[in-house]
């Protein structure tokens, strides 16, 4: 690495890690390394060059070893989300299965608009030893490799076949990773021979650079239209999405809602934007929404959607908004999202957009009768939620009863992490989130297996908070190995594992759409004999403390033990696979067969056809 004429000779891999280590970000006004580290599982496609470079750079870019490439990337995604996209991590794998293991994680980051830098090994650019171990050969296109799978789930993709290409690729990657509108996964596929090749890089390329999050203000014409629509509205409603958190706009949202008398509902990503007991917070909206929030959504004549993609769960598959004259104002930093469903777009940072709207609406409040009507529905809903989550003596508690026990046993500052199955729906409507960021759900992609890896990422980002991971036995069996990593790294988690005998949520959906219980619960799947699962023993084998309990009273006692423990604890309890909270919720459009021998399916199809009449294809 001899410096001469303002250049420094480095391998491509060395240049990559030195560049990443030099990038800086701002977190609450404090300048920190933008990359908190790199997750790595080494193989022949990245160990010799990139592995050597990471060892050499040391703690300037810490390397963490995971157990599975997908779960490492999920941990990195959770880290970025927990830091509100202010910091991020990179992930490297070898060529072949190590690389394609990360494709699912790339999709998670893509859907959730979260920064993730993926660095999979690739084939030899020079092709001299082709076909190399694990190389996918396309008979008609010699430029294709397995890493092309990343293209549709990456915001930016590049294959590095020459070391000097980093001079263009890395700044482009950083621009995407730090842009609030374009933010998402970046994949730089690193050809194995290229990683080891040297180039005389300009020393200036490795100078520290501070990346500030762009905050675009609203366009004057769009602001004027949005202001007019809000002034004309008799029944306006706010839907708060994840963009409220990423923009640091939670306090601004609270002030805006209070100043203008507009009730607030929350998507999965937006939940905890307002404290659960805030007088203007009607709670979760949509398929897994509260009765109070959904009643308001049905009647609203103006929806102010702030930082949300308006996915099918938030909109009740677009059958929730029933006021025939209702309009949508979509405040979003991404024009793609702001223009959905013929909404009046307000393309801006959520914080600046709400401030500008509030200034333009100075002195204006929604009709008091509207707010009073919305708030009048809250006591009944809160009573129903309290009933669903109350302590129970049953040996097989429902998910809701488990959530009640966890909420009672954990401090207000604890962060709950979950992802897939029945738990997200129950958490969305029933969990009392005390503060912004205390609710961490991956539900944009509903990725089973996210939970433990995600909890690890959250704990790495926020080590002073208690992190409680909730998951079912289905997700546990899919991906639990990062439990060992949490022990290795000393990042304590509290994991509550609900053993309901399989995929209970999908079993309920299957039966709810008229189908016979089939292939979801272990008991209804093809088997010669059912295994006697010992999840506690499995957890202990991965280095965690493990407890098996029965019922919610024992669960609360075990949670107290877990809080006092110094390392990750897994608490296992059996739960009811059939039970779910009937209160709240809304119809969800699931394709039911048009032809079936089962009368139950035909009835479910008729009900679905009737419900679809309420869908509005336009605004």
N, C-alpha and C positions, 0 to 999 in steps of 0.2 A: 504494500500500500504506500508507494512512494509518491509524494506530492511534487508536482512540477508544473510550472506555467499556469498556476491557478487550477490545476486539475488534480484528481486523486484516483489512483488505479485500484479498482475494487472489482470483485466478481459481481455478477448480477444479484446474487443472493445477499451479499454484503451490502450492496448499495440499497437494496430494498429495505433491509432492517434498519440501516442507519437513517434512511429517509423517514420511516415510520416513527422512530424514536425521537426525531426532531420536531414532530408536529405537536402543536399545543392547542389547548382549548380553555374556555372560561367556564367555571362552575361557581355560581353565586359570587361572581366577581373575582374569584381566585384562579390564577393561571396554573394549569396542571398539564401533564402529558395527555394528549388527546387519546392515545392508545394505552389502555391500562395493562396491556399485555397481549400475548398471542398463545392460543391453545394449539397444541401440537401432538399428533400421533405420527411418528416417523415410520417411513418405509423406504424402499429403494428409490422411490420417486422424489424424495425430499430430504433424506437424512444426510447425504454426503455434503451437499452444498449449503442448503438452507439450514440444516441442523448445525453445521459448523459455524455458520454466521450467527445464529442465535446464541450458541454457547459463547462465542467471542464477545458479543455485545452485552451479555449478562443482564443485570437489573435495569439497565437503561430501557430495555424492552423485555420484561419478565416473560418467561416461558412456563406454561402450565400444561401438565400432562393429564389428559382425560382418558376415558375408557372406551369411548365410541365417538366417531367423528360427528355423527348427527347430534348427539347430546352435548358435545363440546360447543358446537355452533349454537345450540339452543341456550346454553349458559351465557354465551356472548350476547345473544339477542336480549335475554332478560337483563343483563348488565346494562345494555344501552337503554332499555326501556326504563329501568329503575333510576338512571341518571338523567332522564328526560332528554335523551339523545345528545347530551353534552359531552359524554365520553363513550368510547367504544372499544371493541376488541377485534383482533384478527384470528383466523383459524386456518391452519395448514394441515394438509393430508398428503398421502402418497398418491400415485396414479391408481386408477382402477376402482375397486370397491370402496376404498377409503374416500375417494373423491365423490363417487355417486352417493355414498351415505349422507353427504351434506346437501343434496338437492332438496330434500324435504325441508331442511332448516332454511335454505335459501327462500323457499316458497313462504315459510312463516314470516321471515323478515320482509319479503316483498309485499305480502298482503297487509302487514301491520305497519308498513312505512318506517322500518327501523334500520339503522346503519349496521352493516356487517361486512367485513372484508374477508373474502374467501380466497385462499391461496393453494389450490390443488396442484399437485404435480401433474405433468403431462408427458406426452411422448417425446422422443428425440426430434428436435427441429431439423437436425442434419440427416435423419432417417438412416444413418449408416447401419445400426444394428436391428432395424425393423424386421419383423414385428417384435417389439420388446414385451417382456412379461406384463400381463394385464392390459395390453393394448387392444382396443376395439378397432377392428378393421372394417371400413365401409368399402364394399366391392366397387363402388362407382365414384367415390370421392375420397381421395387420399388425404385431404385436409381435415377430415372429421376425426374427432376423438370422443371418448366418453364425456369429456368436459363440455361438449356442446349441449348436453342436457341442461346446463346451467343457463343457457341463453334466455329462455322464456321466463325464468324466475330471477333474473338479475336486472337491476337498473342500468348497469354498465358491465359489459363483458369484453375482455381482451385476452388474446393468447400471446404471450411474450416469447418470441422466437429469436430476438436479438437483444443483447443486454442494454443497448442504447435506447430501446423502446420505452424503458422505464421513464426516461426524461419527459415523454409525452403522456404515458399511461398513468403514472402516479398522481400528477396534478389533476388529471381528469377524474381519477377515482376519488380524490379528496373533495373535489367540487361537488360530486354527487353525494358522497357520504355526509357532507355538512350542509347541504341545501335542504331547507325544511319542506320544500315542494317536491323535489326529486328524490328525497331520501329513501334508501333501500339498500339491498345487497349489491355489492360489487364483487365480481369474480375476475381475478387475474390468474389465468392458467399458465403455470410456469413450466416450460419445457425443461426436461431434466438436464440436457447438455447446456442449455442457455444459462441455467442457474449457476453453473460452474465457470462460465466464460467471463473474462475480464474486459473492462473498458475504462478509458480515462474520463471519469465523470467530472464536471465542473464542481469545485468545492462549494460554490454558492448553492448548489442543489440541496445540500445538507444543512443549510442554515436554518435555525429554528424559525418556525412560522406559526403565527397565532391565527386560528380559524374562528371567526365570530359568526354566530347564527344570524342569518339574514332575517330582518323583520320588515316585510313590505307593508306599507300603509295602503289603505283602500283607494281605489279610483274614485274621483269626485262624482262622476255620473252614476256609478254603481252605488255609492254611498247615498246619493240623493234618492235613488229609486227605493233602496232598502228603507230609508227613513220614512218615505211617503207610505210605504206598505205597512210599516209598524204603526204609524200615526193613525192610519185608517182602520187598523185591526180592532175588533171588539173582543176577541178571545185569543190573544197571542200566547204561544208556548215556546220555551227554549228546550232544544235537545242538545245536551252537552256531550261531545265526543272526546276522543283521545287528544285531539289537537289543543284542547283547553289546557291539558297537563303539559304538553310539549312546549307550548308557548309561555308557560308560567303564568297563565291567565286566571287561575282559580279565584284569587281575591278580586280581580277585576270583574269576573262573572258575578260574584256575590254582590258587589256594589251595583253593577248594572241591573241585576234582577230586582234588587231592593229599590233602586231609584225609580224604576219604571213599572214596578208592580207586576212583573211577569214571572209566573211559576217556571220551575226548572225540572226537567227530567234528564236521566243519564243513560247512555249506552254502556255496554260492558267496558269499553276502553275509557269512557268518561266517568265512570263511577268513582266516587270520592272527591270529585271536583268541588262539591259542597258537602259539608258534614251531614250525616244522615238525619240529624235532628234540626237542621236549618229550616226555619218556617216556610221557606219558598221551595224546598226540595221535596218533590212528589215521589222521588225514587226512580227505580229502573223503569224503562219504557220498552214496549214491544212484546215479543213472544214470551219472554221471561220477565215481563214487567209487573209492577204493582197495579192493583186495581185503581188506585188514585191517579197514577200517571197515565194509564191507558184510557181512563174515562176522560181525562183532559185532552189527550191526543185525539180521541174520537170527535170531540166537540170543537177543537181549535180551528180558527179560521186563518191563522198565520203561524207557520212553523219557522222559527229561527234556529236553523241547524248550524251549530258552531263546532267546527273541527271534527266532523263525522263523515264517514263514507256512505251513510244511509243504507246499510246492508239490510238483508231481509229480516234479521232478528229485531232490529231497531224499528222497522216499519211494519211489522206484522205482515211480511210479504206484500207490502203496499196495499193492505186492506185495512190498516188501522185508522188512517185519517179519513173520517167519514163525513166531515162537513163539506157539502158540495161546492162551497165557495172558497175552500181553503187554498192558500198560496204558501210557497216555500221561499224563504230567503236563506241561501247557503253561504255562510261565512267560512271560507276555507283558504288556506295558503296555496292549495293546489287547484288550478282552474278546472282540471278534469272532474274533481269532486264537486266543485262549486256549480258546475253546469248540469248536474244530473237532474233528470225528470223535469226539465224546463223550469228549474228554479231560477229565481232572480239571483244572479251571482254577486258575491261580495268577496273578491279575491284579495285576501290580506292576512297578515298575522292575526291570530285570534285575539291577542291582547290589544294590539293597536286598533283592530277592527271594532272591538267592543267599546274602547275608549272613544273612537270617532263617532260611533253610533250614539253613544250616550250624550256626547256633546251636541250632536245634531238633534237629539230628542229632548234637549234641555227643558225641564218643566213638564214634560208629557208623561202621563201614567196610564196604563191600561185601566179599563173600567173596574172599580172596586168590586162590583158584583161578580165579575169573572174570577178574580183572585179568591174571593170569599167562597165561591162555589167549589173551586179546585181544592182549597184547604179544608173544606167541610168533609171531604172524602178521606182525609188522612186518619182521623181517629179509628174509624172502622177498619181500615187497612192495617194500622199498627196493632190493633187488637188481634186481627187474624194472623198476622206474622208472629206475634208473641205466643199465640196458641200453638202454631205450627212448630215453633222452636223451643217450646217448654220442656223441662226435664221430664224424662219418661222412665218408668220401671221395666219396660219391655226388654226382652233379651235381644230383639232385633229392631233397634231404633231405625227411624227413617233418616235420610240424609239431612232433612231439616232439623231434626232433633239433635243430630251430631253437630250441626253448625251452631245451634244454641249452646251446647256444652262448650264448644271451643271458644265462642265469644265470651261466655261467662268466665272462663278460666284464663284467658289471655289478656295482657295489658292493652290499653287503648292504642299504644304506639306500635303494636305488632302488625306485621305485613302478612296478609294471607295470599297464597299463591295456588292457583289451580289452572286447569286448561280444558279438559274434555269430559264427555259423559254427562251424567245428570247433575253433577255438582255445580257447573257454571250457572245453570238455570236457577237452582236454589240459592246460590250465593248472590246472584244478580238482584233478585227480589227481596231476599231475607237478610243478607249480611249488613250489619250496621257499621259502615266505614266512618271512622272518627276524623280522619285528616287526609288531605291530598297525598296520594302515593301509597296509602295503606292497603289498597286493593289492587292486586296484580293478577289479572286474568289474561291468558292468551286464548282469545276466542275468535279472532279474525280468521284463523286457519283451523281452529279447534284441533290442535295437534296432540293426539295421545302420546304420552312419553315426555312431554315438555316439563311436567310438574317438578320432578326432583332436580333435573338440570337447571330449570328456570329458577327454582329456589336457591340453588347454589350461586347462580349469577346475581340474583338480588342480594344475597348475603355478602358477596364480594363487593358489590357496589355500596351497600349500606350496612356495614359490619356492626354498628351499634344498635340495630333493630333486631327484635326477635322475629324470625321468619318461620311461618307455619305453612307447611305444604299439605294440601288436601288432595287425595287421589283415590281412585278405585283400584281393585285388584287387576282389572284389565290393563290399565296404564302401567301399573307396577310390573306386570309380567312383560310388557313391551320394552320398558327401558328403566332400569333402576340402578345401573352400575355407577352413576356419578354420586351415589350415596357414599361409595368408597372414597371418591375424590374429596367430598366434603370432610370426611374424617382425615384424609391425608393432609389437607390444607388447613385444618383447624377451623373450618367455617361451619359452625354449629347450626343445624336445622332441627325443627320439630316436625316430624312427618306423621300425619294421621292417615292410616291406610284402611279404607272401607272395603271389607270383604263381602261382596254381595253375590258371589258365585258366578261371575262372568260379566258380560256387558249388559248390565241391568237397564241402563237408559235406552239402548237400542231395542232391547226386548220389549220395553213398554211402548216404544214407537211402533215396533212391528205389530204388536197386538192392537194398538190404537188405530192402525190403518187396516184392520181387519184380518191380518195375517195370523197364522198359528205360531205359537212360540217355537222357534226353530233356529238352532245353531248360534244363539247368542249367549244364553246361560250354559254353563258346563253341563248341566243336567239335560239340556235339550240338544246338545251337540253329539256327533257320532263318537262313541267311546266303548271300549271293552270294560273299562272300570274307571271310576273317578279317582284321581289322585287325592291324597290327603295333604293338601297344601299346608306348609308351615312357613308362613311369611315372616314370622318373628325370627325363626332360625335362619332364614335366608338373610334377613337384615343383620343379624348378629355376625353371620359369616362374612359380611362386607365391612365389619368393623364398628357398626353402630350399636348403641344400647337398644334393646328391644323389649317391648312389653305387650302382652296380650290381655285385653280387657273385655268385659261383657257389660253392655249398657252404658248410659250416659253418666251415671254417678261414678262408676269406675273410670270412665274416660276423663272426667274432670280431675280426679285424683291423680291419674297418670300424667296429665298435662302439667300439674304442679311439680311432679317428679322430674319431668322433662325440662321444665324451666330451670330447675336447680342444677341440672346436669351440665357438665362441661363439654360434652360432645354430642353429636347428632343422635337423636333418639327417634325410634319408629314405634308408634303405637298402633296395634292391629285390633280391630273389632269387627264382628260380623254385623251386617245391616240388612234391612229389608229391601230386596231387589224390586219389589212391586210398588212401594210407597213413594208418592211424590206430592207436592203441595198443590192442592186444587185451587186455592185462592190465587187471584191475579192471573197473569198470563194472557195469551192471545193466540189465535189461529196461526199456524205455520204451513206454508204451501209445500207439501211433500207429495211427490207423484204416486198416485194410487192406480193400480191396474184398471184399465177400461173394461177388460173382460176377465172373469174369474169364475171358477166353480163354487167358490165360497160365498155364501150369502153375506157374511160379515164384510168381505172385501167390496162387494157390490154396494152395500150400504155406506161404507166409508168413501167410496168413489162418489156417490150421490151427494154426500155431505161436503166433500171437497169441491165438487162442481158448484154447489150452492154458495160456498164461501168465496169462490173465485169471482162471483158476480160483484163482490165488494172491492175487488182490486181495481185500481185506477192506473191505466197504462201510461198516461201522461202525467202532468202535474196533479 
